[in-house]
Amino acid sequence: MAVQQSVGADPYFLANGDARYRVHRYELALDYRPGPNRLAGTARINAIAGRAPLGEFQLNLADFKIGRVRVDGRQPHYTHRGGRLRIRPAKPLRAGAAFTVEVHWSGNPRPVNSPWGGLGWEELADGALVASQPVGAPSWYPCNDRPADKASYQISVTTPSAYSVVSGGRLLTRTTKASTTTWVYEQPAPTSSYLVGLSIGKYQTVLLGDPGPGGVPQHGHIPAHLLPEFSRDFARQPAMMDLFQELFGPYPFDEYAVVVTEEELDVPVEAQGMSVFGANHVDGARGWERLIAHELAHQWFGNSVSIADWRHIWLNEGFAKYAEWLWSERSGGRTAAQHATAAHRLLSGQPQNLRIADPGRKLMFDDRLYQRGGLTLHAVRCAMGDEAFFRMLRGWAGLHRGGAAGTETFAAHAARFTDQPLDDLLAAWLRNPALPALPTEATRIPARPAHPPTNAGPA
């Protein structure tokens, strides 16, 4: 596993995250009452100090009442303002020391404000869900909110027994006492804070396909009345899983869950090991199948291989966009080349002011970044040829599984799978705002004839 972490604060979100330490594990115990939208929680956070002694550090947490804070069992000095829980231990932590933070909090969770509207905990008409990308995780739990600081999670949620709780990872136990049920999930794979998923609602659970021995269990959690439409719309998801494992390498987690809420969502929500769709994404006509492919692809690109910081978001969204085109190509729809032609035509009529390798905070979710990110990968595919390109993709997903990386690391990785430099091609697509010419196979670079380097990851 390779982990590349940004050295300092994320340039797009200076108030989020603390690079002076890293978290190894979160253990969250939550009690949630949907009616009053009341959340009470306890977090046990196992962390490791960085290369310098740690006299103080911060967690990100929204406006909750703090009941207790402990560092290694001792009461620290702390302040809680502006979404930052600043903690000064009774004694500075030595460099490289392992330490444990315990936080108790309670209140009415609500989304945190952002340029894209409310992010994080969203109260529904009958339940709740979490949609945290990029900085919504502190809306419901204390965390070191930076995408490269990845940790394992155990999440326990107690809620009235009429409700189901779905989170990424494996369901360890479900225990009912009186009128409440406690659901305990374990996610052992390193997970970014914004990718911790949670959905609370009244769902019917179904198995998608037959995973067979060694296969990936895929479950759907949907309102019962949407089951007929869901069964058609998501029927081909197991085939997508097979295709993406063929092209990208083994699915990086233990299982995959999809949730459909009763309410409409602007876009589906990606999380580690799960995705959440709105009722408007289920029409019984496979009208949103590209989004099913997009969210599934994020399990490899964005979730397992995360970004070092938010400047590199094209590595999430460009890869997931290209996966849409690959699924279309394999399933009898338009080829990736046809999708690329359409995307190029669309972009050619729009402003040429976006550098997708560092789009700036304002444009990081601009649709042009998604389209141009997909086109960038298509250009690399045309240049390298299919055999080398897909070896490169599988190597990328394998080498950086569970880690975080940035654009320069990707460029260096891709260069190892071709005999000619890719610098000019990648600079044109990633660094220069002007739209390059539509890539064609005529620009193909000869594939490297030898086996990939031994540290390139699984082929």
C-alpha positions as a printed Julia matrix, in Angstrom:
459×3 Matrix{Float64}:
   0.0     0.0     0.0
   1.33    3.42   -0.94
   0.15    6.48    0.93
   0.99    9.97   -0.27
  -0.22   12.62    2.15
  -0.16   16.33    1.56
   2.41   17.96    3.81
   0.35   20.85    5.13
  -3.22   22.06    5.18
  -5.42   21.39    2.17
  -5.11   24.56    0.06
  -8.82   24.47   -0.76
 -10.01   23.98    2.84
  -7.51   25.52    5.22
  -9.74   25.05    8.27
 -10.2    21.31    7.74
  -7.82   18.63    8.9
  -4.6    18.69   10.89
  -1.46   17.33    9.21
   0.48   17.14   12.49
  -0.94   13.71   13.3
  -2.79   10.86   11.63
  -5.67    8.68   12.78
  -5.4     4.9    12.82
  -8.94    4.03   13.92
 -12.3     5.55   14.84
 -14.81    3.79   17.1
 -18.12    5.65   17.04
 -21.11    4.84   19.25
 -24.19    6.83   18.21
 -27.74    7.08   19.49
 -30.11    8.73   17.01
 -33.8     9.6    17.38
 -35.34   10.52   14.02
 -38.4    12.37   15.36
 -36.56   15.13   17.23
 -33.45   14.65   15.05
 -31.39   14.1    18.19
 -27.9    12.63   18.08
 -25.69   11.66   21.0
 -22.3    10.16   20.32
 -19.07    8.9    21.77
 -15.9     8.69   19.7
 -12.75    6.81   20.59
 -10.01    7.9    18.21
  -6.65    6.11   18.05
  -4.02    8.34   16.48
  -0.28    8.76   16.0
   1.63   12.02   16.41
   3.76   13.2    13.52
   7.46   14.01   13.38
   7.28   16.81   15.93
   6.02   16.82   19.53
   2.31   17.57   19.68
   1.53   20.27   22.2
  -1.93   20.81   20.72
  -4.01   19.51   17.83
  -7.47   19.88   16.36
 -10.44   17.81   15.3
 -13.22   19.11   13.09
 -16.69   19.01   14.69
 -19.78   21.1    14.04
 -21.81   22.98   16.62
 -22.63   20.28   19.17
 -22.6    20.34   22.94
 -19.35   18.76   24.18
 -19.83   16.57   27.24
 -16.35   15.14   27.73
 -12.89   15.15   26.15
 -10.0    12.93   27.23
  -6.51   12.35   25.82
  -5.01    9.08   27.03
  -7.54    9.13   29.84
  -6.57   12.58   31.1
  -8.56   15.77   30.85
  -6.99   18.26   28.4
  -7.67   21.92   27.87
  -9.92   22.43   24.86
 -11.92   25.03   22.98
 -14.71   24.45   20.46
 -15.45   27.26   18.03
 -16.09   27.61   14.33
 -16.19   23.89   13.66
 -12.8    23.27   15.3
 -12.26   21.33   18.5
  -8.8    22.48   19.6
  -7.22   20.19   22.18
  -4.14   20.82   24.31
  -3.11   17.67   26.2
  -2.1    17.94   29.85
   1.38   16.91   28.69
   2.7    17.34   25.13
   2.69   14.14   23.11
   6.12   13.05   21.94
   6.88   12.73   18.24
   5.61    9.45   16.8
   3.64    8.6    19.94
   0.39    6.67   19.75
  -2.44    8.36   21.65
  -6.17    8.02   22.19
  -8.78   10.78   22.15
 -12.26   10.33   23.6
 -15.02   12.8    22.76
 -18.67   12.83   23.9
 -21.06   15.12   22.03
 -24.8    15.66   21.54
 -27.23   17.9    19.73
 -29.33   18.27   16.61
 -27.17   17.39   13.59
 -27.54   19.5    10.5
 -25.53   20.04    7.33
 -22.5    22.29    7.43
 -22.56   25.29    5.13
 -20.49   25.23    1.95
 -20.36   26.89   -1.48
 -22.38   23.89   -2.74
 -25.1    24.06   -0.09
 -25.45   21.99    3.05
 -23.11   19.01    3.38
 -23.05   16.04    5.72
 -25.92   14.93    7.94
 -29.27   15.41    6.24
 -32.51   14.9     8.11
 -35.12   13.26    5.85
 -38.89   13.19    6.26
 -38.5     9.77    7.89
 -34.87    9.02    8.63
 -31.49   10.51    7.79
 -28.52   10.12    5.49
 -24.97   11.38    5.24
 -23.63   13.09    2.1
 -20.27   14.53    3.14
 -18.2    15.23    0.02
 -16.02   17.19    0.42
 -16.14   18.61    3.97
 -19.41   17.45    5.55
 -18.11   14.72    7.88
 -17.8    17.08   10.91
 -21.59   17.6    10.73
 -22.0    14.37   12.7
 -18.72   13.15   14.23
 -15.32   14.54   15.31
 -12.64   13.77   12.73
  -9.37   14.79   11.18
 -11.18   15.9     8.05
  -8.62   15.53    5.26
  -8.98   12.94    2.47
  -5.45   11.53    2.82
  -5.86   10.75    6.54
  -7.51    7.34    6.21
  -8.48    5.08    9.09
 -10.48    1.96    9.93
 -13.93    2.42   11.48
 -16.31    0.67   13.79
 -19.71    2.34   13.9
 -22.46    1.45   16.35
 -25.86    3.11   15.82
 -28.84    2.75   18.15
 -32.16    3.9    16.73
 -35.86    2.97   16.98
 -36.42   -0.59   15.77
 -38.7     0.46   12.91
 -35.63    1.82   11.12
 -32.8     0.09    9.31
 -29.24    1.38    9.54
 -26.89    0.93    6.58
 -23.21    1.8     6.66
 -20.19    0.81    4.63
 -18.45   -2.34    5.75
 -19.61   -5.57    7.33
 -22.57   -5.79    9.7
 -21.17   -7.41   12.83
 -24.24   -7.48   15.07
 -27.83   -6.27   15.23
 -29.26   -6.33   18.74
 -32.82   -5.36   19.71
 -33.7    -4.26   23.23
 -37.19   -3.01   24.02
 -38.06   -0.51   21.27
 -34.55    0.17   19.92
 -32.05   -1.75   17.83
 -28.28   -1.33   17.8
 -26.45   -1.95   14.54
 -22.67   -2.43   14.61
 -20.63   -2.15   11.39
 -16.91   -2.73   10.87
 -14.97   -1.16    8.0
 -11.38   -2.43    8.23
 -10.19   -0.79    5.0
  -8.57    2.66    5.31
 -11.35    5.2     4.83
 -11.36    8.98    4.31
 -13.6    10.89    6.72
 -15.89   12.22    3.99
 -16.47    8.66    2.72
 -17.96    7.29    5.93
 -21.51    6.52    4.82
 -24.63    6.19    6.93
 -28.29    5.88    6.01
 -31.21    5.46    8.41
 -34.63    4.63    7.01
 -37.36    2.05    6.48
 -35.89   -0.26    3.88
 -36.36   -3.68    2.4
 -33.08   -5.51    1.8
 -32.45   -7.61   -1.31
 -29.45   -9.47   -2.7
 -28.31   -8.37   -6.15
 -27.31  -11.42   -8.14
 -25.55  -14.49   -6.78
 -21.98  -13.66   -5.77
 -20.96  -17.32   -5.69
 -17.84  -18.56   -3.86
 -15.38  -15.72   -3.43
 -17.69  -13.2    -5.09
 -18.64   -9.76   -3.85
 -21.95   -9.64   -1.94
 -24.09   -6.8    -3.29
 -27.19   -5.73   -1.39
 -29.87   -3.18   -2.11
 -31.77   -1.35    0.63
 -34.87    0.27   -0.79
 -38.4     1.32    0.12
 -40.66   -1.67   -0.54
 -42.85    0.16   -3.07
 -39.82    0.89   -5.28
 -38.68   -2.73   -5.46
 -40.09   -3.49   -8.96
 -38.37   -0.48  -10.53
 -35.18   -1.05   -8.56
 -35.02   -4.69   -9.66
 -34.87   -3.61  -13.3
 -32.71   -0.52  -12.91
 -29.98   -2.27  -10.89
 -30.22   -5.68  -12.57
 -26.96   -5.15  -14.46
 -24.92   -3.95  -11.5
 -23.4    -7.45  -10.95
 -22.24   -7.37  -14.58
 -20.69   -3.96  -13.95
 -18.88   -5.42  -10.95
 -17.52   -8.22  -13.15
 -16.38   -5.77  -15.82
 -14.69   -3.38  -13.43
 -12.87   -6.22  -11.67
 -11.65   -7.35  -15.09
 -10.47   -3.86  -16.06
  -9.44   -2.34  -12.71
  -8.52   -5.35  -10.6
 -10.22   -6.98   -7.59
 -13.01   -5.09   -5.83
 -11.17   -3.43   -2.93
 -13.7    -4.02   -0.12
 -15.63   -6.89    1.43
 -19.06   -6.04    0.02
 -21.08   -3.32   -1.67
 -24.4    -1.78   -0.64
 -26.72    0.54   -2.53
 -29.42    2.51   -0.76
 -32.42    4.22   -2.33
 -34.08    6.87   -0.17
 -37.74    7.85   -0.25
 -36.72   11.37   -1.19
 -35.17   12.9    -4.29
 -31.46   13.69   -4.39
 -29.7    16.02   -6.82
 -26.98   13.43   -7.39
 -26.16   10.02   -5.9
 -23.85    9.95   -2.88
 -20.64    7.92   -2.91
 -19.29    6.38    0.29
 -16.84    3.63    1.15
 -18.46    0.3     0.29
 -21.85    1.9    -0.4
 -23.71    4.42   -2.54
 -26.97    6.28   -1.91
 -29.46    7.11   -4.66
 -32.61    9.2    -4.56
 -36.05    7.91   -5.45
 -35.74   10.04   -8.6
 -32.86    7.82   -9.77
 -35.18    4.8    -9.95
 -37.5     4.87  -12.96
 -37.8     1.22  -14.03
 -36.31    2.1   -17.44
 -32.58    2.1   -16.6
 -32.64    5.82  -17.22
 -29.86    6.45  -14.7
 -27.67    3.39  -15.32
 -24.61    5.49  -16.06
 -24.77    6.81  -12.49
 -24.87    3.26  -11.14
 -21.63    2.6   -13.02
 -20.16    5.92  -11.9
 -20.75    5.29   -8.19
 -19.51    1.7    -8.37
 -16.3     2.84  -10.1
 -15.62    5.24   -7.24
 -14.99    2.23   -5.02
 -11.7     1.82   -6.88
 -11.04    5.44   -7.85
 -11.7     7.89   -5.03
 -12.41    5.44   -2.23
  -9.7     2.76   -2.31
  -7.27    5.03   -4.15
  -7.98    8.41   -2.58
  -6.66   11.85   -3.4
  -3.8    13.46   -1.52
  -5.85   16.67   -1.3
  -8.78   18.24   -3.1
  -6.68   19.76   -5.9
  -6.56   16.28   -7.42
 -10.3    15.63   -7.57
 -10.1    14.82  -11.29
  -8.51   11.51  -10.24
 -11.85   10.66   -8.62
 -14.32   12.09  -11.07
 -12.47   11.69  -14.36
 -11.9     8.0   -13.68
 -15.53    7.43  -12.66
 -16.72    9.29  -15.76
 -14.52    7.14  -17.98
 -15.89    4.03  -16.24
 -19.36    5.13  -17.39
 -18.07    5.1   -20.96
 -16.36    1.73  -20.54
 -19.58    0.19  -19.21
 -21.52    1.67  -22.13
 -18.94    0.25  -24.55
 -19.1    -3.25  -23.04
 -22.88   -3.37  -22.56
 -23.85   -2.57  -26.15
 -24.24    1.17  -25.91
 -22.07    3.89  -27.38
 -18.36    3.18  -27.43
 -15.93    5.15  -25.3
 -14.7     6.82  -28.48
 -18.24    7.95  -29.3
 -18.71    9.28  -25.76
 -15.35   11.06  -26.06
 -16.43   12.67  -29.33
 -19.67   13.91  -27.74
 -17.84   15.21  -24.65
 -15.26   17.0   -26.82
 -18.0    18.64  -28.87
 -19.71   19.76  -25.66
 -16.54   21.18  -24.14
 -15.49   22.95  -27.33
 -18.5    25.23  -27.0
 -17.81   26.13  -23.35
 -15.31   28.5   -21.69
 -11.68   27.31  -21.81
 -10.65   28.47  -18.35
 -10.31   25.22  -16.39
  -7.08   23.49  -15.4
  -8.4    20.17  -14.16
  -5.21   19.17  -12.32
  -5.81   22.14   -9.99
  -9.24   23.58  -10.75
  -9.56   25.77   -7.68
 -12.27   25.38   -5.08
 -14.92   27.2    -7.11
 -14.65   24.84  -10.09
 -13.8    21.53   -8.41
 -17.29   20.14   -9.11
 -17.73   21.8   -12.5
 -19.15   19.33  -15.03
 -16.31   20.24  -17.38
 -13.86   18.63  -14.94
 -15.77   15.35  -15.14
 -15.98   15.4   -18.93
 -12.41   16.56  -19.49
 -11.15   14.06  -16.91
 -12.78   11.27  -18.9
 -11.32   12.68  -22.1
  -7.86   12.78  -20.52
  -8.02    9.08  -19.79
  -9.31    8.39  -23.29
  -6.37   10.34  -24.7
  -3.99    8.24  -22.61
  -5.73    5.06  -23.8
  -5.43    6.11  -27.44
  -1.78    6.96  -26.92
  -0.83    3.77  -25.11
  -3.14    1.21  -26.68
  -5.6    -0.96  -24.79
  -3.21   -3.61  -23.51
  -0.79   -1.16  -21.87
  -3.57    1.22  -20.76
  -5.53   -1.37  -18.81
  -2.35   -2.85  -17.33
  -1.6     0.68  -16.18
  -5.07    1.11  -14.63
  -4.91   -2.2   -12.79
  -1.44   -1.33  -11.56
  -2.65    2.07  -10.32
  -5.54    0.54   -8.39
  -3.33   -2.21   -6.99
  -0.25   -0.2    -6.03
  -2.21    2.55   -4.27
  -4.95    0.36   -2.79
  -5.92    1.79    0.59
  -3.71    4.83    0.08
  -3.8     8.35   -1.33
  -2.01    9.89   -4.28
  -1.92   12.95   -6.51
  -1.63   13.91  -10.15
   2.16   13.85  -10.35
   2.2    10.32   -8.93
  -0.3     9.25  -11.58
   1.75   10.83  -14.36
   4.88    9.02  -13.18
   2.97    5.75  -12.9
   1.49    5.99  -16.4
   4.87    6.81  -17.92
   6.23    3.44  -16.82
   3.86    1.62  -19.17
   4.94    3.27  -22.42
   8.19    3.75  -24.31
   7.6     7.42  -25.08
   7.06   10.33  -22.69
   3.51   11.32  -21.84
   4.54   14.69  -20.42
   3.25   16.84  -23.29
  -0.01   14.92  -23.61
  -0.79   15.13  -19.89
   0.27   18.76  -19.66
  -2.08   19.66  -22.51
  -5.04   17.88  -20.96
  -4.41   18.55  -17.28
  -2.47   21.79  -16.98
  -3.47   23.94  -19.95
  -6.97   25.39  -20.09
  -7.26   25.27  -23.89
  -9.03   22.13  -25.11
  -6.65   19.83  -27.06
  -7.73   18.12  -30.25
  -9.95   15.06  -29.98
  -7.71   12.04  -29.3
  -7.65    9.29  -31.88
  -5.86    5.98  -32.15
  -3.49    7.53  -34.69
  -1.55    9.03  -31.78
  -0.87    5.61  -30.25
   2.49    5.15  -28.52
   4.08    1.7   -28.81
   3.32   -0.45  -25.78
   6.21   -1.55  -23.61
   6.94   -5.13  -24.71
   8.41   -6.34  -21.41
   6.53   -7.14  -18.24
   5.69   -4.13  -16.04
   8.11   -3.32  -13.22
   7.84   -5.66  -10.27
   6.43   -2.92   -8.0
   3.7    -1.9   -10.43
   1.03   -3.82   -8.54
  -1.17   -6.61   -9.83
  -1.66   -6.6   -13.59
